[in-house]
């Protein structure tokens, strides 16, 4: 059964990846066809052939850099690294640009059909020409805007933000009120994250003077990335209650989960793999639990997440769960775990605010995109089955001035989703900056 669940999960991820890749290749194919047709207008045969050879070479590079299996054959340093970076940014920008062009043309067509009176019975040539020019400019702007926007996102991807959030914890002892936790997640050292940048993040985290430090997975992206360098830098974290961590899905892909645990131990930290540890702070105790990446969407839905964790949950003290996948929150709330800390989503890396709502690619696979959320401990069937319940908070609402009492009442489990430090596939962040989180535990009333 475990093998069946694993295969099902792999197929789901592959299907989503192939769908996204096909869309980007389709968009690039359309732009390539337009460029090829335009190149036919070059009068000199030599220049025309040269331009078309360059177009064909660029198309080949874009095709190879879009597919993750082929990317592994690229050198991830030096000039080839920058080619890889530019190609991936271009692929995504080309897709957004094409969608923008389609949206403008569709809007113009609908406006022409819905409001024919705007055209008038016999518009003059100058008026008709101005309308066409206006439409041409709109199409150009819609098609070109994603390119500078994503270029900006590339250069701002390492602009670390410190986010502070009060977290209401049910039945929190008075002496634990005010306990501070610093959280790092999704570092992805390698292609687009250097050891020096990891060190800078650690130094920023240390300046927050937290009581407890946690790292919630994805230290690397690919097998062969410098895992030892990453964990060595994380070993510089300082907190009185120690540094604790859990594995992410990329440690699993690279089959480096056991090595990560060994490196944590070697650097004076603890990486928990379906393990727990009781910590003491000002005479009170708190139970910290860590698990490897929890896969969902198996044949039985969410029921197999956090299997075997029940014996680790303490009823006589608050519990903190380190689980890379935020979707394990459904099951954690059902088990009575007061606080879950997760990452994995990167906040989608790109966020667009529309009418007060934040749209992010991460919404395709989770409701828990970034920030704080709450769920009741006992929803209908949730405590036993761990099925999705009612999410009480929308992304980011906890950071718009609500008090802890307004965010969660007594008897609610809390989740915080860290936006991560690094990036995956697309080295860009737009309106979703990399995050170092300082969480302060508060008594829920």
TITOR-847884 format. One record per residue (C-alpha): chain; x, y, z; residue in one letter. Coordinates in steps of 0.2 Angstrom, whole numbers, plus 5000, padded with zeros to 4 digits. Layout:
BEGIN
+-------+------+------+------+------+
: chain :    x :    y :    z : resn :
+-------+------+------+------+------+
:     A :    X :    Y :    Z :    A :
...
+-------+------+------+------+------+
//
This chain:
BEGIN
+-------+------+------+------+------+
: chain :    x :    y :    z : resn :
+-------+------+------+------+------+
:     A : 5000 : 5000 : 5000 :    X :
:     A : 5014 : 5012 : 5004 :    X :
:     A : 5022 : 5009 : 4987 :    X :
:     A : 5005 : 5012 : 4979 :    X :
:     A : 5003 : 5029 : 4988 :    X :
:     A : 5021 : 5034 : 4983 :    X :
:     A : 5018 : 5030 : 4965 :    X :
:     A : 5001 : 5039 : 4965 :    X :
:     A : 5009 : 5055 : 4973 :    X :
:     A : 5023 : 5054 : 4960 :    X :
:     A : 5011 : 5053 : 4946 :    X :
:     A : 5001 : 5068 : 4953 :    X :
:     A : 5017 : 5079 : 4954 :    X :
:     A : 5023 : 5074 : 4937 :    X :
:     A : 5006 : 5078 : 4929 :    X :
:     A : 5006 : 5095 : 4937 :    X :
:     A : 5024 : 5098 : 4931 :    X :
:     A : 5020 : 5092 : 4914 :    X :
:     A : 5005 : 5103 : 4912 :    X :
:     A : 5014 : 5119 : 4917 :    X :
:     A : 5029 : 5114 : 4906 :    X :
:     A : 5017 : 5112 : 4891 :    X :
:     A : 5009 : 5129 : 4894 :    X :
:     A : 5026 : 5137 : 4894 :    X :
:     A : 5032 : 5128 : 4879 :    X :
:     A : 5016 : 5132 : 4869 :    X :
:     A : 5018 : 5150 : 4873 :    X :
:     A : 5036 : 5150 : 4868 :    X :
:     A : 5032 : 5141 : 4852 :    X :
:     A : 5019 : 5155 : 4848 :    X :
:     A : 5033 : 5168 : 4851 :    X :
:     A : 5045 : 5158 : 4841 :    X :
:     A : 5033 : 5157 : 4826 :    X :
:     A : 5030 : 5176 : 4827 :    X :
:     A : 5049 : 5179 : 4827 :    X :
:     A : 5052 : 5166 : 4813 :    X :
:     A : 5039 : 5175 : 4802 :    X :
:     A : 5047 : 5192 : 4806 :    X :
:     A : 5064 : 5186 : 4802 :    X :
:     A : 5058 : 5182 : 4784 :    X :
:     A : 5057 : 5200 : 4781 :    X :
:     A : 5076 : 5203 : 4783 :    X :
:     A : 5081 : 5206 : 4765 :    X :
:     A : 5099 : 5200 : 4765 :    X :
:     A : 5100 : 5181 : 4764 :    X :
:     A : 5115 : 5180 : 4775 :    X :
:     A : 5108 : 5190 : 4789 :    X :
:     A : 5091 : 5181 : 4788 :    X :
:     A : 5100 : 5164 : 4789 :    X :
:     A : 5111 : 5170 : 4804 :    X :
:     A : 5095 : 5176 : 4813 :    X :
:     A : 5086 : 5160 : 4810 :    X :
:     A : 5101 : 5150 : 4816 :    X :
:     A : 5101 : 5160 : 4832 :    X :
:     A : 5082 : 5158 : 4834 :    X :
:     A : 5084 : 5139 : 4833 :    X :
:     A : 5098 : 5139 : 4845 :    X :
:     A : 5089 : 5149 : 4858 :    X :
:     A : 5074 : 5138 : 4856 :    X :
:     A : 5084 : 5123 : 4859 :    X :
:     A : 5092 : 5130 : 4875 :    X :
:     A : 5074 : 5135 : 4881 :    X :
:     A : 5067 : 5118 : 4878 :    X :
:     A : 5082 : 5110 : 4888 :    X :
:     A : 5082 : 5122 : 4902 :    X :
:     A : 5063 : 5120 : 4905 :    X :
:     A : 5064 : 5102 : 4909 :    X :
:     A : 5071 : 5097 : 4926 :    X :
:     A : 5079 : 5081 : 4921 :    X :
:     A : 5089 : 5089 : 4907 :    X :
:     A : 5094 : 5103 : 4918 :    X :
:     A : 5105 : 5091 : 4928 :    X :
:     A : 5117 : 5090 : 4914 :    X :
:     A : 5120 : 5109 : 4914 :    X :
:     A : 5135 : 5115 : 4924 :    X :
:     A : 5127 : 5125 : 4938 :    X :
:     A : 5141 : 5137 : 4940 :    X :
:     A : 5149 : 5150 : 4929 :    X :
:     A : 5142 : 5156 : 4912 :    X :
:     A : 5131 : 5140 : 4910 :    X :
:     A : 5122 : 5144 : 4927 :    X :
:     A : 5118 : 5162 : 4920 :    X :
:     A : 5111 : 5155 : 4904 :    X :
:     A : 5100 : 5143 : 4914 :    X :
:     A : 5094 : 5157 : 4925 :    X :
:     A : 5090 : 5169 : 4910 :    X :
:     A : 5081 : 5155 : 4901 :    X :
:     A : 5070 : 5150 : 4915 :    X :
:     A : 5065 : 5168 : 4918 :    X :
:     A : 5062 : 5170 : 4899 :    X :
:     A : 5051 : 5155 : 4898 :    X :
:     A : 5039 : 5161 : 4912 :    X :
:     A : 5039 : 5179 : 4906 :    X :
:     A : 5035 : 5173 : 4889 :    X :
:     A : 5020 : 5164 : 4896 :    X :
:     A : 5014 : 5179 : 4906 :    X :
:     A : 5017 : 5190 : 4891 :    X :
:     A : 5006 : 5179 : 4879 :    X :
:     A : 4992 : 5178 : 4892 :    X :
:     A : 4993 : 5197 : 4893 :    X :
:     A : 4992 : 5199 : 4875 :    X :
:     A : 4977 : 5187 : 4874 :    X :
:     A : 4968 : 5196 : 4888 :    X :
:     A : 4970 : 5213 : 4879 :    X :
:     A : 4964 : 5207 : 4862 :    X :
:     A : 4950 : 5198 : 4870 :    X :
:     A : 4945 : 5213 : 4880 :    X :
:     A : 4946 : 5224 : 4864 :    X :
:     A : 4935 : 5211 : 4854 :    X :
:     A : 4922 : 5210 : 4868 :    X :
:     A : 4921 : 5229 : 4869 :    X :
:     A : 4919 : 5230 : 4851 :    X :
:     A : 4905 : 5218 : 4851 :    X :
:     A : 4896 : 5224 : 4867 :    X :
:     A : 4897 : 5242 : 4864 :    X :
:     A : 4896 : 5245 : 4845 :    X :
:     A : 4890 : 5263 : 4848 :    X :
:     A : 4907 : 5268 : 4853 :    X :
:     A : 4913 : 5265 : 4835 :    X :
:     A : 4900 : 5277 : 4828 :    X :
:     A : 4892 : 5274 : 4811 :    X :
:     A : 4906 : 5280 : 4800 :    X :
:     A : 4922 : 5283 : 4811 :    X :
:     A : 4935 : 5294 : 4802 :    X :
:     A : 4951 : 5287 : 4796 :    X :
:     A : 4961 : 5297 : 4809 :    X :
:     A : 4950 : 5291 : 4824 :    X :
:     A : 4951 : 5273 : 4817 :    X :
:     A : 4970 : 5275 : 4816 :    X :
:     A : 4971 : 5281 : 4834 :    X :
:     A : 4961 : 5267 : 4840 :    X :
:     A : 4972 : 5254 : 4832 :    X :
:     A : 4988 : 5263 : 4838 :    X :
:     A : 4981 : 5263 : 4856 :    X :
:     A : 4977 : 5244 : 4854 :    X :
:     A : 4994 : 5241 : 4847 :    X :
:     A : 5002 : 5250 : 4862 :    X :
:     A : 4992 : 5240 : 4875 :    X :
:     A : 4996 : 5224 : 4867 :    X :
:     A : 5015 : 5229 : 4867 :    X :
:     A : 5014 : 5234 : 4885 :    X :
:     A : 5005 : 5218 : 4890 :    X :
:     A : 5017 : 5207 : 4881 :    X :
:     A : 5033 : 5216 : 4887 :    X :
:     A : 5028 : 5220 : 4905 :    X :
:     A : 5032 : 5203 : 4913 :    X :
:     A : 5050 : 5203 : 4907 :    X :
:     A : 5056 : 5218 : 4917 :    X :
:     A : 5045 : 5213 : 4931 :    X :
:     A : 5053 : 5196 : 4933 :    X :
:     A : 5070 : 5203 : 4930 :    X :
:     A : 5066 : 5214 : 4946 :    X :
:     A : 5060 : 5199 : 4955 :    X :
:     A : 5076 : 5190 : 4951 :    X :
:     A : 5087 : 5204 : 4958 :    X :
:     A : 5076 : 5206 : 4974 :    X :
:     A : 5075 : 5187 : 4978 :    X :
:     A : 5088 : 5189 : 4992 :    X :
:     A : 5080 : 5204 : 5000 :    X :
:     A : 5077 : 5195 : 5017 :    X :
:     A : 5062 : 5202 : 5027 :    X :
:     A : 5060 : 5199 : 5046 :    X :
:     A : 5042 : 5195 : 5050 :    X :
:     A : 5036 : 5196 : 5067 :    X :
:     A : 5020 : 5187 : 5072 :    X :
:     A : 5011 : 5183 : 5089 :    X :
:     A : 5004 : 5165 : 5089 :    X :
:     A : 4990 : 5161 : 5100 :    X :
:     A : 4992 : 5144 : 5108 :    X :
:     A : 4978 : 5135 : 5117 :    X :
:     A : 4981 : 5131 : 5135 :    X :
:     A : 4998 : 5139 : 5135 :    X :
:     A : 5005 : 5140 : 5153 :    X :
:     A : 5008 : 5158 : 5159 :    X :
:     A : 5027 : 5156 : 5160 :    X :
:     A : 5028 : 5151 : 5142 :    X :
:     A : 5018 : 5167 : 5136 :    X :
:     A : 5031 : 5177 : 5127 :    X :
:     A : 5043 : 5163 : 5122 :    X :
:     A : 5051 : 5168 : 5105 :    X :
:     A : 5054 : 5156 : 5091 :    X :
:     A : 5065 : 5160 : 5075 :    X :
:     A : 5060 : 5150 : 5060 :    X :
:     A : 5070 : 5147 : 5044 :    X :
:     A : 5064 : 5137 : 5030 :    X :
:     A : 5067 : 5132 : 5011 :    X :
:     A : 5085 : 5137 : 5010 :    X :
:     A : 5088 : 5128 : 4994 :    X :
:     A : 5107 : 5131 : 4994 :    X :
:     A : 5114 : 5128 : 4977 :    X :
:     A : 5110 : 5136 : 4960 :    X :
:     A : 5103 : 5152 : 4966 :    X :
:     A : 5108 : 5152 : 4985 :    X :
:     A : 5126 : 5154 : 4990 :    X :
:     A : 5134 : 5149 : 5007 :    X :
:     A : 5137 : 5167 : 5010 :    X :
:     A : 5119 : 5171 : 5008 :    X :
:     A : 5114 : 5157 : 5021 :    X :
:     A : 5127 : 5164 : 5033 :    X :
:     A : 5119 : 5182 : 5031 :    X :
:     A : 5102 : 5175 : 5035 :    X :
:     A : 5108 : 5165 : 5050 :    X :
:     A : 5116 : 5181 : 5057 :    X :
:     A : 5100 : 5191 : 5055 :    X :
:     A : 5091 : 5177 : 5064 :    X :
:     A : 5103 : 5177 : 5078 :    X :
:     A : 5101 : 5196 : 5081 :    X :
:     A : 5082 : 5192 : 5085 :    X :
:     A : 5088 : 5184 : 5101 :    X :
:     A : 5075 : 5170 : 5100 :    X :
:     A : 5073 : 5157 : 5114 :    X :
:     A : 5071 : 5143 : 5101 :    X :
:     A : 5077 : 5141 : 5083 :    X :
:     A : 5069 : 5129 : 5070 :    X :
:     A : 5072 : 5125 : 5052 :    X :
:     A : 5058 : 5117 : 5043 :    X :
:     A : 5066 : 5108 : 5028 :    X :
:     A : 5072 : 5109 : 5010 :    X :
:     A : 5090 : 5113 : 5014 :    X :
:     A : 5095 : 5108 : 4996 :    X :
:     A : 5086 : 5107 : 4979 :    X :
:     A : 5095 : 5093 : 4969 :    X :
:     A : 5106 : 5078 : 4974 :    X :
:     A : 5124 : 5085 : 4974 :    X :
:     A : 5120 : 5102 : 4981 :    X :
:     A : 5131 : 5107 : 4995 :    X :
:     A : 5120 : 5100 : 5010 :    X :
:     A : 5135 : 5100 : 5021 :    X :
:     A : 5139 : 5118 : 5018 :    X :
:     A : 5121 : 5123 : 5022 :    X :
:     A : 5120 : 5114 : 5038 :    X :
:     A : 5137 : 5120 : 5043 :    X :
:     A : 5130 : 5138 : 5042 :    X :
:     A : 5114 : 5133 : 5051 :    X :
:     A : 5125 : 5127 : 5065 :    X :
:     A : 5129 : 5145 : 5068 :    X :
:     A : 5111 : 5148 : 5074 :    X :
:     A : 5111 : 5152 : 5093 :    X :
:     A : 5096 : 5149 : 5105 :    X :
:     A : 5095 : 5144 : 5123 :    X :
:     A : 5083 : 5130 : 5119 :    X :
:     A : 5093 : 5124 : 5104 :    X :
:     A : 5091 : 5122 : 5086 :    X :
:     A : 5079 : 5109 : 5079 :    X :
:     A : 5074 : 5104 : 5062 :    X :
:     A : 5064 : 5092 : 5050 :    X :
:     A : 5067 : 5086 : 5033 :    X :
:     A : 5058 : 5093 : 5017 :    X :
:     A : 5053 : 5085 : 5001 :    X :
:     A : 5069 : 5089 : 4992 :    X :
:     A : 5080 : 5079 : 5005 :    X :
:     A : 5069 : 5065 : 5001 :    X :
:     A : 5071 : 5067 : 4982 :    X :
:     A : 5090 : 5067 : 4985 :    X :
:     A : 5089 : 5053 : 4997 :    X :
:     A : 5098 : 5064 : 5009 :    X :
:     A : 5087 : 5063 : 5024 :    X :
:     A : 5098 : 5052 : 5035 :    X :
:     A : 5114 : 5062 : 5030 :    X :
:     A : 5105 : 5078 : 5035 :    X :
:     A : 5101 : 5071 : 5052 :    X :
:     A : 5119 : 5066 : 5054 :    X :
:     A : 5125 : 5083 : 5049 :    X :
:     A : 5113 : 5092 : 5061 :    X :
:     A : 5120 : 5081 : 5075 :    X :
:     A : 5138 : 5084 : 5070 :    X :
:     A : 5134 : 5103 : 5071 :    X :
:     A : 5126 : 5103 : 5088 :    X :
:     A : 5108 : 5103 : 5082 :    X :
:     A : 5094 : 5090 : 5082 :    X :
:     A : 5084 : 5085 : 5066 :    X :
:     A : 5069 : 5075 : 5071 :    X :
:     A : 5062 : 5061 : 5061 :    X :
:     A : 5046 : 5055 : 5068 :    X :
:     A : 5054 : 5060 : 5085 :    X :
:     A : 5050 : 5071 : 5099 :    X :
:     A : 5059 : 5080 : 5113 :    X :
:     A : 5053 : 5089 : 5129 :    X :
:     A : 5060 : 5106 : 5132 :    X :
:     A : 5060 : 5116 : 5148 :    X :
:     A : 5058 : 5135 : 5149 :    X :
:     A : 5056 : 5145 : 5165 :    X :
:     A : 5050 : 5129 : 5174 :    X :
:     A : 5037 : 5125 : 5161 :    X :
:     A : 5038 : 5111 : 5148 :    X :
:     A : 5035 : 5111 : 5130 :    X :
:     A : 5035 : 5096 : 5118 :    X :
:     A : 5043 : 5098 : 5101 :    X :
:     A : 5039 : 5085 : 5087 :    X :
:     A : 5048 : 5083 : 5070 :    X :
:     A : 5043 : 5073 : 5055 :    X :
:     A : 5050 : 5070 : 5037 :    X :
:     A : 5040 : 5077 : 5023 :    X :
:     A : 5022 : 5071 : 5023 :    X :
:     A : 5015 : 5066 : 5007 :    X :
:     A : 4996 : 5068 : 5004 :    X :
:     A : 4983 : 5065 : 4990 :    X :
:     A : 4986 : 5046 : 4991 :    X :
:     A : 4972 : 5034 : 4987 :    X :
:     A : 4964 : 5037 : 5004 :    X :
:     A : 4966 : 5056 : 5004 :    X :
:     A : 4974 : 5064 : 5019 :    X :
:     A : 4971 : 5050 : 5032 :    X :
:     A : 4989 : 5043 : 5031 :    X :
:     A : 4998 : 5059 : 5035 :    X :
:     A : 5007 : 5060 : 5052 :    X :
:     A : 5005 : 5041 : 5054 :    X :
:     A : 5013 : 5035 : 5070 :    X :
:     A : 5015 : 5052 : 5077 :    X :
:     A : 5000 : 5050 : 5090 :    X :
:     A : 5011 : 5042 : 5103 :    X :
:     A : 5023 : 5057 : 5102 :    X :
:     A : 5009 : 5070 : 5106 :    X :
:     A : 5008 : 5075 : 5125 :    X :
:     A : 4992 : 5079 : 5133 :    X :
:     A : 5001 : 5087 : 5149 :    X :
:     A : 5010 : 5101 : 5139 :    X :
:     A : 5009 : 5111 : 5123 :    X :
:     A : 5015 : 5103 : 5107 :    X :
:     A : 5025 : 5111 : 5093 :    X :
:     A : 5025 : 5101 : 5076 :    X :
:     A : 5039 : 5104 : 5063 :    X :
:     A : 5032 : 5097 : 5047 :    X :
:     A : 5038 : 5104 : 5030 :    X :
:     A : 5021 : 5101 : 5022 :    X :
:     A : 5008 : 5113 : 5028 :    X :
:     A : 4994 : 5101 : 5023 :    X :
:     A : 4998 : 5090 : 5038 :    X :
:     A : 4989 : 5104 : 5048 :    X :
:     A : 4972 : 5096 : 5045 :    X :
:     A : 4978 : 5080 : 5054 :    X :
:     A : 4989 : 5089 : 5067 :    X :
:     A : 4973 : 5099 : 5072 :    X :
:     A : 4963 : 5083 : 5073 :    X :
:     A : 4977 : 5075 : 5084 :    X :
:     A : 4977 : 5090 : 5096 :    X :
:     A : 4994 : 5098 : 5092 :    X :
:     A : 4993 : 5116 : 5097 :    X :
:     A : 5005 : 5123 : 5085 :    X :
:     A : 5012 : 5117 : 5068 :    X :
:     A : 5027 : 5126 : 5059 :    X :
:     A : 5029 : 5123 : 5040 :    X :
:     A : 5036 : 5129 : 5024 :    X :
:     A : 5036 : 5121 : 5007 :    X :
:     A : 5025 : 5134 : 4998 :    X :
:     A : 5038 : 5148 : 4996 :    X :
:     A : 5022 : 5158 : 4997 :    X :
:     A : 5021 : 5154 : 4978 :    X :
:     A : 5036 : 5165 : 4975 :    X :
:     A : 5024 : 5177 : 4965 :    X :
:     A : 5009 : 5185 : 4973 :    X :
:     A : 4996 : 5197 : 4964 :    X :
:     A : 4984 : 5207 : 4975 :    X :
:     A : 4967 : 5208 : 4967 :    X :
:     A : 4952 : 5217 : 4977 :    X :
:     A : 4960 : 5213 : 4994 :    X :
:     A : 4964 : 5195 : 4990 :    X :
:     A : 4981 : 5188 : 4986 :    X :
:     A : 4983 : 5176 : 4971 :    X :
:     A : 4998 : 5164 : 4971 :    X :
:     A : 5003 : 5149 : 4962 :    X :
:     A : 5003 : 5140 : 4978 :    X :
:     A : 4984 : 5140 : 4979 :    X :
:     A : 4984 : 5126 : 4967 :    X :
:     A : 4990 : 5114 : 4980 :    X :
:     A : 4986 : 5121 : 4997 :    X :
:     A : 4975 : 5133 : 5006 :    X :
:     A : 4990 : 5137 : 5018 :    X :
:     A : 5000 : 5148 : 5007 :    X :
:     A : 5009 : 5159 : 5019 :    X :
:     A : 5007 : 5167 : 5037 :    X :
:     A : 4996 : 5161 : 5051 :    X :
:     A : 4980 : 5150 : 5050 :    X :
:     A : 4969 : 5141 : 5063 :    X :
:     A : 4958 : 5126 : 5063 :    X :
:     A : 4947 : 5119 : 5077 :    X :
:     A : 4954 : 5104 : 5087 :    X :
:     A : 4938 : 5094 : 5084 :    X :
:     A : 4930 : 5097 : 5067 :    X :
:     A : 4917 : 5084 : 5061 :    X :
:     A : 4928 : 5068 : 5058 :    X :
:     A : 4944 : 5079 : 5058 :    X :
:     A : 4951 : 5072 : 5074 :    X :
:     A : 4951 : 5055 : 5068 :    X :
:     A : 4952 : 5056 : 5049 :    X :
:     A : 4962 : 5072 : 5047 :    X :
:     A : 4951 : 5078 : 5032 :    X :
:     A : 4951 : 5096 : 5027 :    X :
:     A : 4941 : 5107 : 5039 :    X :
:     A : 4937 : 5125 : 5038 :    X :
:     A : 4951 : 5137 : 5037 :    X :
:     A : 4947 : 5152 : 5048 :    X :
:     A : 4960 : 5164 : 5042 :    X :
:     A : 4965 : 5169 : 5024 :    X :
:     A : 4983 : 5171 : 5019 :    X :
:     A : 4991 : 5186 : 5027 :    X :
:     A : 4976 : 5192 : 5038 :    X :
:     A : 4985 : 5188 : 5054 :    X :
:     A : 4998 : 5201 : 5049 :    X :
:     A : 4985 : 5215 : 5046 :    X :
:     A : 4983 : 5221 : 5064 :    X :
:     A : 4972 : 5208 : 5072 :    X :
:     A : 4975 : 5204 : 5090 :    X :
:     A : 4979 : 5186 : 5095 :    X :
:     A : 4962 : 5185 : 5103 :    X :
:     A : 4953 : 5190 : 5087 :    X :
:     A : 4964 : 5177 : 5077 :    X :
:     A : 4960 : 5162 : 5087 :    X :
:     A : 4949 : 5158 : 5101 :    X :
:     A : 4953 : 5145 : 5115 :    X :
:     A : 4953 : 5128 : 5108 :    X :
:     A : 4960 : 5131 : 5091 :    X :
:     A : 4976 : 5124 : 5083 :    X :
:     A : 4988 : 5136 : 5075 :    X :
:     A : 4999 : 5135 : 5060 :    X :
:     A : 5012 : 5146 : 5053 :    X :
:     A : 5019 : 5144 : 5035 :    X :
:     A : 5036 : 5152 : 5032 :    X :
:     A : 5038 : 5159 : 5015 :    X :
:     A : 5056 : 5152 : 5014 :    X :
:     A : 5073 : 5159 : 5010 :    X :
:     A : 5077 : 5152 : 4993 :    X :
:     A : 5068 : 5148 : 4977 :    X :
:     A : 5064 : 5133 : 4966 :    X :
:     A : 5064 : 5132 : 4947 :    X :
:     A : 5061 : 5150 : 4944 :    X :
:     A : 5074 : 5161 : 4953 :    X :
:     A : 5061 : 5175 : 4956 :    X :
:     A : 5051 : 5183 : 4970 :    X :
:     A : 5038 : 5196 : 4967 :    X :
:     A : 5028 : 5203 : 4981 :    X :
:     A : 5033 : 5188 : 4991 :    X :
:     A : 5050 : 5191 : 4999 :    X :
:     A : 5061 : 5178 : 5007 :    X :
:     A : 5057 : 5177 : 5025 :    X :
:     A : 5065 : 5175 : 5042 :    X :
:     A : 5051 : 5173 : 5055 :    X :
:     A : 5051 : 5178 : 5073 :    X :
:     A : 5036 : 5170 : 5082 :    X :
:     A : 5030 : 5175 : 5099 :    X :
:     A : 5019 : 5162 : 5108 :    X :
:     A : 5004 : 5170 : 5117 :    X :
:     A : 4990 : 5163 : 5128 :    X :
:     A : 4974 : 5161 : 5118 :    X :
:     A : 4959 : 5167 : 5128 :    X :
+-------+------+------+------+------+
//
